[in-house]
Amino acid sequence: MKPAPFDYCAPESLDEALSRLGNSPGAKLLAGGQSLIPMLNFRLLSTDLLIDLTKISELRGIQPHGRSVRIGALTTHQDVETSPLIRERFPLIGEAMRHVAHLAIRNRGTVGGSLVHADPSAEWPLLAVLLNARLQVAGLGGQRLIEAQEFLVGALTSSLSDDEILVRIDFPALPRHTAWAFDEVALRAGDFALCAAAVTLSTGGSFLTGGPRITDARIALAGVADTAIRAPAAERMIRGQRYLTLELVDQAAVCARDAISPNADLHASADYRRHLCHVLVKRLLGEAARSSAAFAPSSAPVVEGK
Ligand SMILES: Cc1cc2nc3c(=O)[nH]c(=O)nc-3n(C[C@H](O)[C@H](O)[C@H](O)COP(=O)(O)OP(=O)(O)OC[C@H]3O[C@@H](n4cnc5c(N)ncnc54)[C@H](O)[C@@H]3O)c2cc1C
């Protein structure tokens, strides 16, 4: 199908794009087009004006910002996957990118487009809530910062107003000794995840203060709710522990599973998604714990057994 007719413009600055957007109620912003163009083609959406953001160079790029990393909204998934800075500071993000669709889509699709599109199964919303990302958005009245969990309002819904543009996303550094793990289950490679999960375990303290402990634990899930979510009750079970046993890992995974109410759809039942949540969280907590074993007392391995 062809989209309904629309006008097109390609501003070269953020100010110009904001002004076109402010003067054209109902205009749509085009980034990589990997979600928007199919929706226009299927006539699930229509617009009088398509504002192409791709010529606005100030919206692109990956920069260090203190200990944070700042990613421009128009940066592609592939730019992130191949970035040396991401590899050094956020290997978890690089790993997650390999699961976003196929290479051709990663070459065009953008970080900002994915966050604004807010698909509940997408990787960027999950990374943003896991890493406490802050999103900088601009409107004609000025700019504002939004926490990831407030930005993601529901399925395919963000808190961005119609006259605002997402400019960049800041990912604050994780604590120094942080182990991580990411994985997802999809029907085929490149498909959206039925369930995706990521965990981080940060350890701190010294033997002088009673030995290292897990100072921060984060668990994020996608595909099991209307937005990407954290599992706060499961995180609390782990935070403050000296080391993780298999029993505790399983209890935390059960806790994460029991807190979700996934929807059923053509691809998976709600029960299967709950099962995936349990399996993934248990596996990832174990993986992250094992790779942080160096920070645990040698007599108390982070995870006992396999
Ligand atoms: C076959 C297929 C498989 C896919 N699989 C996955 C997957 O496994 N995981 C995954 O995460 N994604 C997947 N995607 C989606 C892909 O990641 C898209 O790149 C992404 O969802 C949208 O990014 P985009 O840059 O293409 O945005 P667009 O399609 O251009 O825009 C999407 C929406 O965001 C708005 N928008 C874009 N940029 C801005 C901005 N800076 N400010 C304000 N609004 C903005 C647009 O107006 C539109 O409403 C898949 C897509 C396809 C076609």
The ligand as a Gaussian input file, in Angstrom:
#p B3LYP/6-31G(d) Opt

LIG

0 1
 C       11.355000      -5.876000      10.535000
 C       11.678000      -4.999000      11.722000
 C       12.158000      -5.589000      12.868000
 C       12.458000      -4.793000      13.978000
 N       12.936000      -5.408000      15.099000
 C       13.255000      -4.647000      16.167000
 C       13.780000      -5.240000      17.349000
 O       14.005000      -6.453000      17.426000
 N       14.058000      -4.421000      18.390000
 C       13.860000      -3.061000      18.336000
 O       14.138000      -2.379000      19.313000
 N       13.378000      -2.480000      17.239000
 C       13.078000      -3.224000      16.151000
 N       12.590000      -2.611000      15.029000
 C       12.335000      -1.163000      15.054000
 C       13.603000      -0.369000      14.786000
 O       14.481000      -0.466000      15.888000
 C       13.329000       1.113000      14.565000
 O       14.529000       1.659000      14.202000
 C       12.829000       1.929000      15.721000
 O       11.721000       1.409000      16.370000
 C       12.369000       3.322000      15.261000
 O       13.473000       4.080000      14.963000
 P       13.497000       4.946000      13.661000
 O       14.707000       5.799000      13.759000
 O       13.369000       4.082000      12.469000
 O       12.225000       5.899000      13.869000
 P       11.066000       6.325000      12.891000
 O       10.402000       5.116000      12.338000
 O       11.559000       7.340000      11.923000
 O       10.120000       7.055000      13.947000
 C        9.452000       6.315000      14.948000
 C        8.624000       7.284000      15.788000
 O        9.476000       8.117000      16.554000
 C        9.268000       9.503000      16.235000
 N       10.598000      10.130000      16.309000
 C       11.736000       9.649000      15.743000
 N       12.783000      10.411000      16.124000
 C       12.289000      11.380000      16.941000
 C       12.890000      12.453000      17.681000
 N       14.221000      12.672000      17.682000
 N       12.086000      13.242000      18.424000
 C       10.748000      13.027000      18.467000
 N       10.129000      12.026000      17.794000
 C       10.894000      11.209000      17.050000
 C        8.637000       9.501000      14.861000
 O        7.877000      10.665000      14.641000
 C        7.785000       8.244000      14.944000
 O        6.607000       8.528000      15.654000
 C       12.285000      -3.378000      13.915000
 C       11.811000      -2.779000      12.731000
 C       11.510000      -3.579000      11.644000
 C       11.033000      -2.911000      10.385000

